[in-house]
Amino acid sequence: MQITKPTGVIIARFQTPSLHEGHLALIRQVKQKHNRILIILGVSPVKGSRKNPLDFYTRERMIKQQFPEVIVLPLSDQKSDIVWSRKLDELLHTNFPHETFVLYGSRDSFMVTYQGKYPTEALPPVKDYNATAMREAISDKVFDTEEFRAGIIYNTYNLFPSVYATVDIALFKNNKQQLLLGRKPNETSWRLPGGFSDPTDECFENAAARELREECGQVETSTMTYVASLRVNDWRYRNETNKIITTLFSADLLFGEPTPGDDLAELRWVTVTDIPEMIVKGEINDTHIPLLEKLAEKYANR
């Protein structure tokens, strides 16, 4: 009986603008060992991230431009290594039920987590190529080509619509009789202190405390208390698919005097009962009026 030679399978991500010498060497080494090769590209559940900026189709075309005979297949990332290994084995067996396989990668690749049934072989790298460094090196370069501009549009349209998380803080004093408002440079209206949440924030409460420090200085307050969350009708995003949803917190001033910082030009304490008149006079930023209405609902009995 004739024994079929195994098919070589390369497991990789290839998240670079072009195939570098390390990629090329890997593919050529496997081609020397096997008459048929497959390339399995990992597909991240996060679209268009810095670590995984290129989708499957873009990487497939990049590979086939130099190796048109190679079959390229996608494989979704999984939380469980066991599940990922089973999905890989199923992908190979379902598409090529009568073939055997040898899986290839570099030393620090999938092999430390693979728990499937096929043999693996680590290939020594030709050179220490760092895909992250390569992406960072071109991340701020602008090219004067139609293809470059088309690529930006393609990527933007293929991202999931996003919600940007912000926090706003109602800082009170004198038993909630006075509320702190801020004014940005080149603006005449007043608003609550706040800003965008940061990926390094552990929670929205921490984000609110950080924003208050950045915009109002080192003041001591009570614990941040949740008031409401709502979509903000920010003028910058009114015609955009992406939107802002803010989380509104309240706190009481315990010690210190707020001083304007970050992007605020001025701070002032206003008497809570004067706020409706300020709204009528147009002295409150229109995007913050719904926030003040939420505060009025929560503290109406006061």
Secondary structure as GFF3:
##gff-version 3
##sequence-region A 1 302
A	DSSP	beta_strand	7	12	.	.	.	ID=ss1
A	DSSP	alpha_helix	21	33	.	.	.	ID=ss2
A	DSSP	beta_strand	37	43	.	.	.	ID=ss3
A	DSSP	alpha_helix	56	66	.	.	.	ID=ss4
A	DSSP	beta_strand	71	76	.	.	.	ID=ss5
A	DSSP	alpha_helix	81	95	.	.	.	ID=ss6
A	DSSP	beta_strand	101	105	.	.	.	ID=ss7
A	DSSP	three_ten_helix	110	112	.	.	.	ID=ss8
A	DSSP	beta_strand	120	122	.	.	.	ID=ss9
A	DSSP	alpha_helix	131	138	.	.	.	ID=ss10
A	DSSP	alpha_helix	146	157	.	.	.	ID=ss11
A	DSSP	beta_strand	163	173	.	.	.	ID=ss12
A	DSSP	beta_strand	178	183	.	.	.	ID=ss13
A	DSSP	beta_strand	194	196	.	.	.	ID=ss14
A	DSSP	alpha_helix	204	216	.	.	.	ID=ss15
A	DSSP	beta_strand	220	221	.	.	.	ID=ss16
A	DSSP	beta_strand	225	232	.	.	.	ID=ss17
A	DSSP	three_ten_helix	235	237	.	.	.	ID=ss18
A	DSSP	beta_strand	243	255	.	.	.	ID=ss19
A	DSSP	beta_strand	266	271	.	.	.	ID=ss20
A	DSSP	three_ten_helix	272	274	.	.	.	ID=ss21
A	DSSP	alpha_helix	275	280	.	.	.	ID=ss22
A	DSSP	three_ten_helix	286	288	.	.	.	ID=ss23
A	DSSP	alpha_helix	289	298	.	.	.	ID=ss24
###
